[in-house]
């Protein structure tokens, strides 16, 4: 699976995927498109954490979307199983590459 936003084509940015969804049914969305897909405006920090009004805290998911941290074989690491070094790499990616 190519690591690009399925909506706008953004590459080299943080992407989110659906939680508990088969790989062949996954869509990847950048921070802007993730917010649009929910119909809400989400505040997403530079580290990729999103503010949840419901829980009144920062967290790694945006509704039912979680960070899409790729593996070498083209799949994604499980949301609760991402090694620290991969978390750091994902958080260092920009949120967007659009002006």
Secondary structure, 3 states (H helix, E strand, C coil): CCCECCCCCCECECCEEECCCCHHHCCCECHHHHHHHHCCCCCECCCCCEEECCCCEEECCECCEEECCECCCCCECCCCCCCHHHHHHHHHCECCCCC
